[in-house]
Amino acid sequence: MKTQEQTNLTTYSDRITNTLYSTKVTAIGGRHGQIRSEDGLLDMKLALPRELGGKGDATNPETLFAGGYAACFENALLRVSRDAGLRFADEDVEVTAEVGLSRNDSGSFVLSAALAVTVTGVDQKKAEALVESAHKICPYSNAIRGNVEVGTTVSTR
């Protein structure tokens, strides 16, 4: 039997037109709990980081977000590169995402993000243009634009 919350999520997902992919992950226990995806491929314990007074013996939401953002942004960069007639090998592009958790002036928790992008085989100006274009199409960038401060650094090899 579906709960009201599951029904609402499904109904909301069904209303989004042209959805290319959808997934569900359930959290139980918050930052001290566990998350599990509907397909079971993601099934892990969560812990509050030591820096926030926790044990730090498991991953946390910010680490998961940083990993997802880095992977998604790199894929967006590869996409805009192909559209520009460039072909990069996997090792030619590296994206490191750093996600920070802090409090704003009203005491609410807020995120910040920084992307460090390294591209091999193009000059600095071209690398910066590719990163700017990737930032426009990356779903993570689009989801947080205007809500989360995102800094980028671009370097070439």
Backbone as ProteinMPNN parsed JSONL, in Angstrom:
{"seq_chain_A": "MKTQEQTNLTTYSDRITNTLYSTKVTAIGGRHGQIRSEDGLLDMKLALPRELGGKGDATNPETLFAGGYAACFENALLRVSRDAGLRFADEDVEVTAEVGLSRNDSGSFVLSAALAVTVTGVDQKKAEALVESAHKICPYSNAIRGNVEVGTTVSTR", "coords_chain_A": {"N_chain_A": [[0.839, -1.186, 0.0], [0.574, 2.192, -0.854], [1.869, 5.094, 0.72], [0.53, 8.323, 1.611], [2.506, 10.261, 1.13], [4.215, 8.944, -0.705], [2.477, 8.67, -2.854], [2.025, 11.386, -3.477], [4.623, 12.148, -4.295], [4.971, 10.514, -6.554], [2.846, 11.408, -8.121], [3.638, 14.064, -8.502], [6.045, 13.65, -9.936], [5.003, 12.476, -12.226], [3.743, 14.641, -13.355], [5.728, 16.219, -14.372], [6.81, 17.079, -17.436], [8.327, 15.31, -20.13], [10.336, 13.946, -18.673], [13.485, 12.595, -18.408], [14.826, 10.862, -16.772], [14.319, 9.429, -13.594], [14.634, 8.978, -10.095], [14.401, 7.463, -6.843], [15.207, 8.017, -3.481], [15.268, 7.01, -0.172], [15.41, 8.379, 3.039], [16.148, 7.6, 6.363], [16.267, 8.494, 9.662], [17.704, 10.829, 9.417], [20.654, 12.842, 9.533], [22.045, 11.055, 11.039], [21.354, 8.623, 10.173], [20.31, 6.461, 7.603], [20.46, 5.985, 4.054], [18.692, 4.839, 1.192], [18.387, 3.743, -2.082], [15.71, 3.192, -4.453], [16.359, 1.109, -6.173], [18.279, -0.193, -4.778], [20.992, 0.107, -5.235], [22.269, 2.216, -4.064], [22.927, 2.279, -0.804], [23.456, 3.206, 2.179], [25.028, 4.18, 5.255], [24.713, 7.164, 7.168], [26.432, 9.887, 8.707], [27.005, 12.5, 11.037], [29.454, 14.926, 10.329], [32.734, 15.061, 11.875], [33.569, 17.66, 12.262], [31.241, 18.935, 12.835], [30.551, 17.974, 15.242], [29.924, 15.298, 15.204], [30.416, 11.688, 14.823], [31.645, 11.129, 12.418], [32.021, 8.805, 10.996], [30.905, 7.895, 8.681], [29.525, 8.722, 5.455], [28.133, 11.955, 4.421], [25.376, 14.232, 3.685], [26.436, 16.505, 2.315], [28.831, 15.61, 1.175], [27.843, 13.674, -0.567], [26.334, 15.319, -2.26], [28.401, 16.905, -3.338], [29.852, 14.962, -4.773], [27.939, 14.148, -6.673], [27.498, 16.596, -7.992], [30.064, 17.172, -9.06], [30.421, 15.004, -10.869], [28.216, 15.315, -12.571], [28.648, 17.909, -13.578], [31.061, 17.556, -14.933], [30.209, 15.839, -16.957], [28.451, 17.555, -18.299], [30.318, 19.394, -19.23], [31.782, 17.792, -20.987], [29.769, 17.357, -22.854], [29.214, 19.969, -23.929], [31.677, 20.37, -25.023], [31.842, 18.402, -27.034], [29.793, 19.383, -28.665], [31.084, 21.623, -29.539], [32.871, 20.573, -31.239], [35.043, 19.299, -30.139], [36.9, 16.591, -28.75], [37.361, 14.879, -25.851], [39.315, 12.687, -23.865], [38.478, 10.607, -21.055], [40.337, 11.11, -18.991], [41.206, 13.653, -19.593], [39.701, 15.676, -18.564], [38.945, 17.045, -15.465], [36.985, 17.428, -12.619], [36.561, 18.913, -9.552], [34.456, 19.164, -6.883], [33.616, 21.239, -4.225], [31.683, 21.4, -1.402], [30.19, 23.48, 0.898], [28.859, 23.949, 4.183], [27.135, 26.288, 5.989], [26.018, 28.995, 8.113], [23.602, 31.526, 7.52], [22.961, 35.099, 7.901], [20.557, 35.131, 9.297], [20.656, 32.834, 10.707], [19.923, 30.49, 9.482], [20.678, 27.388, 7.837], [22.895, 27.187, 5.093], [24.14, 26.357, 1.831], [27.261, 26.351, 0.072], [29.187, 26.285, -2.915], [32.028, 25.183, -4.752], [33.719, 24.823, -7.753], [36.426, 23.242, -9.148], [37.998, 23.088, -12.062], [39.835, 21.27, -14.399], [41.246, 21.186, -17.552], [42.616, 19.432, -20.241], [44.541, 20.052, -23.14], [43.482, 22.325, -24.373], [43.556, 25.938, -24.673], [43.638, 28.446, -22.027], [41.582, 30.383, -22.321], [39.716, 29.075, -23.983], [39.092, 26.883, -22.353], [37.855, 28.205, -20.191], [35.61, 29.239, -21.513], [34.298, 26.866, -22.201], [33.692, 25.871, -19.641], [31.971, 27.862, -18.729], [29.847, 27.496, -20.539], [29.121, 24.884, -19.858], [28.213, 25.283, -17.287], [25.808, 26.479, -17.798], [24.184, 24.428, -18.766], [24.289, 22.307, -16.991], [22.456, 20.241, -14.861], [22.643, 20.341, -12.018], [23.873, 22.836, -11.571], [21.884, 24.459, -12.663], [19.794, 23.878, -10.915], [20.578, 24.999, -8.481], [21.194, 27.599, -9.011], [21.137, 30.992, -8.182], [20.405, 30.432, -5.62], [22.456, 29.192, -4.262], [25.732, 30.07, -3.628], [28.178, 29.773, -6.069], [31.449, 29.167, -6.866], [33.96, 29.174, -9.391], [36.978, 27.763, -10.597], [39.312, 27.593, -13.175], [41.637, 25.651, -14.87], [44.343, 24.703, -17.037], [46.085, 22.003, -18.638]], "CA_chain_A": [[0.0, 0.0, 0.0], [1.349, 3.433, -0.926], [1.522, 6.139, 1.681], [0.142, 9.583, 0.971], [3.712, 10.928, 0.649], [4.673, 8.273, -1.917], [1.535, 9.023, -3.908], [2.289, 12.76, -3.877], [5.869, 12.175, -5.062], [4.717, 9.913, -7.86], [1.975, 12.323, -8.859], [4.458, 15.2, -8.908], [6.951, 13.182, -10.985], [4.218, 12.249, -13.436], [3.362, 15.934, -13.936], [6.874, 16.818, -15.046], [6.808, 16.587, -18.809], [9.585, 14.941, -20.76], [11.339, 13.487, -17.725], [14.391, 11.636, -19.022], [15.206, 9.886, -15.76], [13.856, 9.735, -12.253], [15.034, 7.991, -9.093], [13.927, 7.761, -5.491], [16.061, 7.607, -2.37], [14.588, 7.211, 1.099], [16.264, 8.62, 4.198], [15.577, 7.306, 7.67], [17.197, 8.849, 10.733], [18.402, 12.084, 9.148], [22.112, 12.839, 9.397], [22.589, 9.93, 11.805], [20.589, 7.47, 9.725], [20.693, 5.674, 6.436], [19.74, 6.262, 2.816], [18.615, 3.68, 0.307], [17.689, 4.006, -3.338], [14.682, 2.204, -4.751], [16.97, -0.044, -6.839], [19.196, -0.809, -3.84], [22.401, 0.344, -5.567], [22.751, 3.138, -3.035], [22.439, 1.824, 0.495], [24.574, 3.577, 3.038], [24.896, 4.835, 6.545], [25.095, 8.568, 7.216], [26.903, 10.358, 10.008], [27.367, 13.9, 11.158], [30.912, 15.066, 10.282], [33.42, 15.403, 13.128], [33.618, 19.128, 12.362], [29.954, 19.39, 13.359], [30.322, 17.3, 16.507], [29.531, 13.905, 15.024], [31.464, 10.667, 14.799], [32.34, 11.201, 11.139], [32.377, 7.452, 10.558], [30.165, 7.569, 7.458], [29.397, 9.897, 4.594], [27.112, 12.924, 4.803], [24.7, 14.788, 2.512], [27.266, 17.44, 1.544], [29.759, 14.809, 0.376], [27.061, 13.081, -1.655], [26.015, 16.397, -3.193], [29.634, 17.272, -4.038], [30.149, 13.912, -5.747], [26.967, 14.247, -7.759], [27.728, 17.834, -8.734], [31.3, 17.029, -9.84], [30.19, 14.075, -11.981], [27.253, 15.912, -13.501], [29.277, 19.052, -14.24], [32.032, 17.036, -15.898], [29.458, 15.342, -18.113], [27.977, 18.735, -19.035], [31.488, 19.939, -19.913], [32.051, 16.914, -22.132], [28.697, 17.58, -23.829], [29.436, 21.224, -24.651], [32.909, 20.187, -25.79], [31.469, 17.671, -28.264], [29.027, 20.318, -29.499], [32.062, 22.568, -30.098], [33.763, 19.835, -32.127], [36.204, 18.795, -29.401], [36.748, 15.261, -28.151], [38.278, 14.671, -24.745], [39.322, 11.397, -23.186], [38.036, 10.757, -19.664], [41.392, 11.679, -18.142], [41.526, 15.015, -20.024], [38.876, 16.635, -17.839], [38.774, 16.703, -14.053], [36.183, 18.395, -11.875], [36.48, 18.701, -8.117], [33.435, 20.02, -6.276], [33.678, 21.416, -2.776], [30.407, 21.896, -0.908], [30.292, 23.953, 2.264], [27.641, 24.169, 4.956], [27.34, 27.382, 6.937], [24.787, 29.688, 8.509], [23.484, 32.894, 7.021], [22.765, 36.107, 8.946], [19.373, 34.825, 10.108], [20.892, 31.59, 11.417], [19.532, 29.326, 8.687], [21.773, 26.686, 7.177], [23.0, 27.421, 3.651], [25.233, 25.675, 1.141], [28.074, 27.036, -0.921], [29.858, 25.298, -3.761], [33.15, 25.644, -5.569], [34.126, 23.847, -8.759], [37.782, 23.392, -9.686], [37.959, 22.347, -13.321], [41.086, 21.203, -15.142], [41.035, 20.673, -18.906], [43.856, 19.196, -20.977], [44.488, 20.116, -24.595], [42.97, 23.591, -24.899], [44.126, 27.072, -23.957], [42.87, 28.922, -20.875], [40.375, 31.086, -22.768], [38.777, 28.064, -24.464], [38.654, 26.127, -21.179], [36.905, 29.043, -19.462], [34.369, 29.3, -22.298], [33.639, 25.567, -22.06], [33.152, 25.794, -18.284], [30.808, 28.764, -18.698], [28.761, 26.824, -21.262], [28.696, 23.72, -19.064], [27.468, 25.809, -16.141], [24.463, 26.824, -18.271], [23.358, 23.248, -19.042], [24.391, 21.308, -15.918], [21.244, 20.243, -14.024], [22.948, 20.771, -10.652], [24.065, 24.29, -11.627], [20.577, 25.075, -12.881], [18.958, 23.689, -9.73], [20.992, 25.834, -7.347], [21.474, 28.974, -9.457], [20.365, 32.012, -7.482], [20.182, 30.013, -4.239], [23.717, 28.752, -3.683], [26.892, 30.72, -4.221], [29.063, 28.806, -6.72], [32.665, 29.732, -7.424], [34.65, 28.254, -10.289], [38.344, 28.025, -11.038], [39.588, 26.818, -14.377], [43.051, 25.561, -15.214], [44.63, 23.836, -18.179], [47.353, 21.247, -18.591]], "C_chain_A": [[0.884, 1.25, 0.0], [0.892, 4.399, 0.146], [1.131, 7.383, 0.901], [1.365, 10.29, 0.398], [4.221, 10.287, -0.633], [3.768, 8.635, -3.092], [1.792, 10.435, -4.405], [3.569, 12.867, -4.685], [5.654, 11.634, -6.46], [3.867, 10.84, -8.709], [2.776, 13.518, -9.354], [5.387, 14.802, -10.047], [6.21, 12.999, -12.298], [3.831, 13.558, -14.12], [4.507, 16.599, -14.676], [6.943, 16.233, -16.453], [8.213, 16.291, -19.287], [10.688, 14.551, -19.778], [12.183, 12.405, -18.381], [14.787, 10.53, -18.057], [14.697, 10.364, -14.42], [14.328, 8.632, -11.32], [14.483, 8.412, -7.746], [14.912, 7.206, -4.481], [15.309, 7.957, -1.09], [15.618, 7.373, 2.206], [15.487, 8.286, 5.457], [16.634, 7.67, 8.709], [18.003, 10.101, 10.478], [19.898, 11.915, 8.992], [22.789, 11.719, 10.18], [21.966, 8.616, 11.335], [21.178, 6.733, 8.554], [19.88, 6.152, 5.244], [19.766, 5.011, 1.955], [17.814, 4.061, -0.931], [16.706, 2.884, -3.615], [15.248, 0.964, -5.448], [17.995, -0.752, -5.959], [20.668, -0.574, -4.136], [23.053, 1.333, -4.607], [22.117, 2.703, -1.725], [23.553, 2.094, 1.487], [24.15, 4.3, 4.302], [25.335, 6.294, 6.399], [25.571, 8.914, 8.618], [27.194, 11.848, 9.932], [28.89, 13.999, 11.119], [31.49, 15.43, 11.652], [33.417, 16.914, 13.358], [32.322, 19.71, 12.919], [29.582, 18.665, 14.647], [29.907, 15.845, 16.406], [30.715, 12.956, 15.051], [32.269, 10.709, 13.505], [32.718, 9.852, 10.575], [31.594, 6.979, 9.339], [30.046, 8.851, 6.64], [28.273, 10.806, 5.083], [26.504, 13.535, 3.552], [25.56, 15.73, 1.673], [28.264, 16.698, 0.666], [29.034, 14.181, -0.807], [26.722, 14.128, -2.716], [27.251, 16.786, -4.01], [29.988, 16.235, -5.099], [29.216, 13.959, -6.936], [27.204, 15.467, -8.627], [28.973, 17.705, -9.614], [31.082, 16.146, -11.06], [29.265, 14.681, -13.029], [27.877, 17.075, -14.271], [30.296, 18.579, -15.275], [31.32, 16.521, -17.145], [28.923, 16.496, -18.958], [29.125, 19.36, -19.822], [31.843, 19.094, -21.137], [31.014, 17.124, -23.231], [28.936, 18.861, -24.624], [30.714, 21.148, -25.478], [32.627, 19.465, -27.102], [30.718, 18.584, -29.215], [29.945, 21.346, -30.162], [33.075, 21.87, -30.995], [35.017, 19.296, -31.458], [35.885, 17.423, -28.812], [37.813, 15.102, -27.072], [38.188, 13.238, -24.264], [38.91, 11.652, -21.732], [39.077, 11.448, -18.798], [41.778, 13.11, -18.522], [40.747, 16.089, -19.273], [38.723, 16.142, -16.404], [37.995, 17.815, -13.369], [36.174, 17.985, -10.406], [35.452, 19.688, -7.576], [33.644, 20.051, -4.773], [32.357, 22.029, -2.341], [30.578, 22.263, 0.557], [28.924, 24.137, 2.892], [27.948, 25.258, 5.97], [25.982, 27.956, 7.328], [24.784, 31.092, 7.911], [23.2, 33.837, 8.191], [21.561, 35.823, 9.836], [19.505, 33.498, 10.856], [20.469, 30.336, 10.681], [20.764, 28.679, 8.069], [21.72, 26.954, 5.68], [24.198, 26.645, 3.11], [26.015, 26.67, 0.3], [28.765, 25.95, -1.723], [30.985, 25.965, -4.519], [33.524, 24.495, -6.502], [35.521, 24.194, -9.238], [37.852, 22.482, -10.904], [39.315, 22.428, -14.005], [40.803, 20.535, -16.482], [42.386, 20.566, -19.606], [43.61, 19.39, -22.469], [43.872, 21.353, -25.201], [43.618, 24.726, -24.111], [43.162, 27.555, -22.863], [41.548, 29.557, -21.296], [39.312, 30.087, -23.23], [38.232, 27.247, -23.293], [37.614, 26.916, -20.383], [35.572, 29.14, -20.194], [33.591, 27.985, -22.183], [32.992, 25.429, -20.679], [31.918, 26.688, -18.163], [29.61, 28.125, -19.399], [28.227, 25.625, -20.483], [27.847, 24.17, -17.886], [26.028, 26.141, -16.535], [23.585, 25.591, -18.469], [23.388, 22.192, -17.939], [23.138, 21.372, -15.041], [21.494, 20.691, -12.584], [23.126, 22.289, -10.62], [22.729, 24.994, -11.788], [19.685, 24.974, -11.648], [19.318, 24.656, -8.609], [21.252, 27.292, -7.722], [20.541, 29.961, -8.752], [20.105, 31.667, -6.022], [21.478, 29.66, -3.52], [24.848, 29.47, -4.407], [27.817, 29.643, -4.786], [30.257, 29.55, -7.299], [33.291, 28.718, -8.355], [36.083, 28.718, -10.507], [38.622, 27.085, -12.192], [41.084, 26.832, -14.62], [43.214, 24.587, -16.376], [45.95, 23.109, -17.928], [47.901, 21.151, -19.992]], "O_chain_A": [[1.836, 1.34, 0.776], [-0.297, 4.514, 0.445], [1.367, 7.484, -0.303], [1.294, 10.86, -0.691], [4.618, 10.995, -1.558], [4.249, 8.879, -4.198], [1.783, 10.676, -5.612], [3.609, 13.606, -5.669], [6.104, 12.228, -7.44], [4.145, 11.032, -9.892], [2.615, 13.941, -10.499], [5.508, 15.537, -11.027], [6.732, 13.332, -13.362], [3.615, 13.583, -15.331], [4.275, 17.459, -15.526], [7.114, 15.026, -16.624], [9.171, 16.952, -18.887], [11.862, 14.808, -20.041], [11.648, 11.405, -18.86], [15.052, 9.401, -18.468], [14.651, 11.564, -14.149], [14.409, 7.471, -11.722], [14.14, 9.576, -7.537], [15.388, 6.078, -4.606], [14.783, 9.061, -0.945], [16.575, 6.605, 2.3], [14.318, 8.644, 5.597], [17.769, 7.2, 8.635], [18.908, 10.413, 11.252], [20.359, 10.948, 8.385], [23.98, 11.466, 9.998], [22.047, 7.606, 12.036], [22.369, 6.422, 8.512], [18.766, 6.654, 5.392], [20.72, 4.233, 1.979], [16.722, 4.621, -0.843], [16.839, 1.777, -3.093], [14.677, -0.12, -5.328], [18.525, -1.794, -6.342], [21.521, -1.012, -3.364], [24.261, 1.276, -4.374], [20.897, 2.759, -1.569], [24.485, 1.301, 1.617], [23.091, 4.921, 4.391], [26.219, 6.61, 5.603], [25.153, 8.295, 9.597], [27.58, 12.374, 8.887], [29.564, 13.233, 11.807], [30.809, 16.033, 12.481], [33.281, 17.387, 14.486], [32.303, 20.837, 13.415], [28.437, 18.732, 15.094], [29.572, 15.223, 17.414], [31.856, 13.361, 15.272], [33.45, 10.362, 13.5], [33.637, 9.755, 9.762], [31.619, 5.795, 9.003], [30.427, 9.929, 7.096], [27.557, 10.477, 6.029], [27.055, 13.378, 2.463], [25.431, 15.754, 0.449], [28.519, 17.109, -0.466], [29.557, 14.16, -1.922], [26.809, 13.862, -3.915], [27.164, 16.974, -5.223], [30.382, 16.595, -6.208], [29.65, 13.825, -8.08], [27.121, 15.39, -9.853], [28.944, 18.085, -10.784], [31.507, 16.493, -12.162], [29.513, 14.569, -14.229], [27.662, 17.211, -15.475], [30.381, 19.14, -16.368], [31.782, 16.746, -18.264], [28.937, 16.427, -20.187], [28.932, 19.806, -20.953], [32.166, 19.631, -22.197], [31.349, 17.073, -24.415], [28.869, 18.848, -25.853], [30.819, 21.795, -26.52], [33.116, 19.869, -28.157], [30.963, 18.572, -30.422], [29.621, 21.876, -31.225], [34.028, 22.494, -31.461], [35.954, 18.88, -32.14], [34.749, 17.141, -28.429], [39.01, 15.18, -27.347], [37.11, 12.643, -24.257], [38.986, 12.78, -21.246], [38.734, 12.283, -17.961], [42.598, 13.722, -17.837], [41.087, 17.27, -19.337], [38.411, 14.976, -16.161], [38.308, 18.995, -13.524], [35.826, 16.855, -10.065], [35.565, 20.896, -7.786], [33.825, 19.014, -4.134], [31.957, 23.072, -2.859], [31.051, 21.457, 1.359], [27.95, 24.446, 2.206], [28.916, 25.157, 6.723], [24.936, 27.453, 6.917], [25.82, 31.749, 7.813], [23.202, 33.411, 9.346], [21.541, 36.225, 10.999], [18.582, 33.083, 11.556], [20.635, 29.23, 11.195], [21.766, 29.345, 7.812], [20.649, 26.95, 5.072], [25.137, 26.325, 3.84], [25.488, 27.698, -0.126], [28.91, 24.821, -1.255], [30.915, 27.141, -4.877], [33.628, 23.343, -6.08], [35.77, 25.314, -9.685], [37.775, 21.259, -10.787], [39.877, 23.511, -14.171], [40.202, 19.463, -16.543], [43.194, 21.493, -19.566], [42.592, 18.946, -23.0], [43.744, 21.439, -26.422], [44.159, 24.513, -23.026], [42.014, 27.117, -22.796], [40.511, 29.294, -20.687], [38.136, 30.24, -22.902], [37.038, 26.95, -23.249], [36.607, 26.357, -19.951], [34.516, 29.124, -19.561], [32.364, 27.995, -22.08], [31.873, 24.929, -20.563], [30.926, 26.293, -17.549], [28.486, 28.206, -18.905], [27.02, 25.385, -20.454], [26.872, 23.509, -17.529], [25.129, 26.09, -15.696], [22.363, 25.688, -18.355], [22.577, 21.266, -17.961], [22.795, 22.439, -14.533], [20.644, 21.354, -11.991], [22.588, 22.955, -9.736], [22.466, 26.002, -11.132], [18.907, 25.885, -11.368], [18.439, 25.087, -7.862], [21.501, 28.125, -6.85], [19.323, 29.784, -8.731], [19.637, 32.513, -5.261], [21.579, 29.815, -2.303], [24.913, 29.476, -5.636], [28.197, 28.712, -4.076], [30.098, 30.453, -8.12], [33.165, 27.515, -8.129], [36.359, 29.915, -10.589], [38.213, 25.923, -12.179], [41.723, 27.883, -14.582], [42.341, 23.766, -16.653], [46.791, 23.532, -17.135], [48.961, 20.559, -20.202]]}, "name": "protein", "num_of_chains": 1, "seq": "MKTQEQTNLTTYSDRITNTLYSTKVTAIGGRHGQIRSEDGLLDMKLALPRELGGKGDATNPETLFAGGYAACFENALLRVSRDAGLRFADEDVEVTAEVGLSRNDSGSFVLSAALAVTVTGVDQKKAEALVESAHKICPYSNAIRGNVEVGTTVSTR"}
